Amino acid sequence: MSAFKTAILALALCAVSCWAADSSELLPSDTDAAKVSALADSLTTYGVIASGGAELNPLVGTSPVGLLALVGTKLGMIEYVNNLPPAEREEGLNTLSSLWGGVSANNVAVLLFHSSPIGMLIGGITGSMIWQSRIEQHRDDEQAQALRSLIQDDAQNTTASTFFASYAP
């Protein structure tokens, strides 16, 4: 494998692997995850094209300038989704992260195995795993927030009860 391919592969694997951790505390924010996925998709696409592969999306320019413009478009999409109401924003950013993360994994598999069907399978599985990890992170965050609120409410009630109990006859 050429040094170029190795560098692209290493960068892509580092970007996509942030979702492989068991602990949701290691996951980036929704916006950061979407940005990393967008960048990983563009870099791995460039790696596939540079190694003689073909871009299957007819809307994507295959020159470095075209791929750079695609990154700008993706960042614009992320910014648009960031301005949606919270529930829609969460789902939109998770969708973008899953889509572009899955495509990145597909591209890495194509670089490694020179096989589009294997790449598509790996990309689909990876996209699904990213989606699931993002959903789990949000569920864990909601549960942690509910627990913090419960503890805070309990602490306030306990303080008031103790205060009033100390002055009871």
C-alpha positions in Angstrom: 0.0 0.0 0.0 1.4 3.4 -0.9 2.2 6.0 1.7 -0.6 8.2 0.4 -3.2 5.4 0.8 -1.9 4.6 4.2 -2.2 8.2 5.4 -5.7 8.5 4.0 -6.7 5.2 5.6 -5.2 6.1 9.0 -6.9 9.5 9.0 -10.2 8.0 8.0 -10.0 5.2 10.6 -9.1 7.7 13.3 -12.1 9.9 12.4 -14.6 7.0 12.1 -13.3 5.1 15.1 -14.5 7.7 17.6 -17.8 5.9 17.5 -16.4 2.5 18.3 -15.9 3.1 22.0 -18.2 1.5 24.5 -18.4 4.6 26.6 -20.7 7.3 25.3 -18.6 9.8 27.2 -16.0 9.4 24.5 -18.4 10.4 21.7 -18.2 13.9 20.2 -21.1 16.3 20.2 -23.7 15.9 17.4 -22.2 18.8 15.4 -18.6 17.6 15.8 -19.6 14.1 14.8 -21.2 15.4 11.7 -18.2 17.5 10.8 -15.8 14.6 11.4 -18.0 12.3 9.3 -18.1 14.9 6.5 -14.4 15.3 6.5 -13.7 11.6 6.6 -16.1 11.0 3.7 -14.4 13.6 1.6 -10.9 12.5 2.4 -11.6 8.8 1.8 -13.4 9.6 -1.4 -10.3 11.5 -2.5 -8.2 8.5 -1.5 -10.4 6.1 -3.6 -10.3 8.4 -6.6 -6.5 9.0 -6.3 -6.0 5.2 -6.2 -7.8 4.7 -9.4 -11.4 4.2 -8.1 -14.5 5.9 -9.4 -17.0 8.1 -7.6 -20.4 6.5 -7.9 -22.3 9.7 -7.0 -22.8 11.7 -10.2 -23.3 14.9 -8.2 -19.8 14.8 -6.8 -17.0 16.5 -8.8 -13.9 14.2 -8.7 -11.3 17.0 -8.8 -9.7 18.2 -5.5 -11.5 21.4 -6.0 -14.8 19.6 -6.5 -14.2 17.5 -3.3 -13.3 20.7 -1.4 -16.6 22.3 -2.6 -18.4 19.2 -1.4 -16.9 19.7 2.1 -18.2 23.3 2.0 -21.6 22.0 1.0 -21.6 19.5 3.8 -20.6 22.2 6.3 -23.5 24.3 5.1 -25.9 21.4 5.6 -24.6 20.9 9.1 -25.1 24.6 9.8 -28.7 24.5 8.4 -29.5 21.5 10.6 -28.0 23.2 13.6 -30.7 25.9 13.3 -33.6 23.5 13.4 -35.6 22.9 16.6 -33.8 20.6 19.1 -35.5 17.3 18.3 -35.1 17.8 14.5 -31.6 19.0 15.0 -30.6 15.9 16.9 -32.1 13.6 14.4 -30.7 15.5 11.4 -27.2 15.6 12.8 -27.4 11.9 13.7 -28.5 11.2 10.2 -25.7 13.1 8.6 -23.1 11.5 10.9 -24.4 8.0 10.1 -24.6 8.6 6.4 -21.2 10.2 6.0 -19.6 7.8 8.5 -21.0 4.8 6.7 -19.8 6.2 3.3 -16.3 6.7 4.9 -16.2 3.1 6.1 -17.3 2.0 2.6 -14.5 4.0 1.0 -11.9 2.6 3.5 -13.1 -0.9 2.6 -12.9 -0.2 -1.1 -9.3 1.1 -0.5 -8.4 -2.1 1.3 -10.4 -4.8 -0.6 -11.0 -3.2 -4.0 -14.6 -4.4 -3.7 -17.6 -2.3 -3.8 -20.1 -4.9 -2.5 -18.0 -5.6 0.6 -17.5 -1.9 1.1 -21.2 -1.3 0.9 -21.9 -4.0 3.5 -19.2 -2.5 5.8 -20.5 1.0 5.2 -24.1 0.0 6.0 -23.1 -1.7 9.2 -20.9 1.2 10.2 -23.6 3.7 9.5 -26.1 1.7 11.6 -23.6 1.4 14.5 -23.0 5.2 14.4 -26.7 5.9 14.4 -27.2 3.5 17.4 -24.3 4.9 19.4 -25.6 8.5 18.9 -29.1 7.4 20.0 -27.6 5.7 23.1 -25.6 8.7 23.9 -28.7 10.9 23.9 -30.7 8.4 26.0 -27.8 8.2 28.5 -27.6 12.0 28.6 -31.3 12.3 29.2 -31.2 9.7 32.0 -28.2 11.5 33.6 -30.0 14.9 33.5 -33.2 13.3 35.0 -31.1 11.8 37.8 -29.3 15.1 38.4 -32.7 16.9 38.7 -34.0 14.3 41.0 -30.9 14.5 43.3 -31.1 18.3 43.2 -34.8 18.3 44.1 -34.2 15.7 46.8 -31.4 17.8 48.3 -33.6 20.9 48.3 -36.4 19.1 50.0 -34.1 17.5 52.5 -32.6 20.9 53.4 -36.0 22.4 53.9 -37.3 19.5 55.9 -34.2 19.5 58.2 -34.6 23.3 58.7 -38.3 23.1 59.6 -37.8 20.0 61.7 -35.1 21.7 63.8 -37.7 24.4 64.8 -40.6 22.0 65.5 -41.8 21.9 69.1 
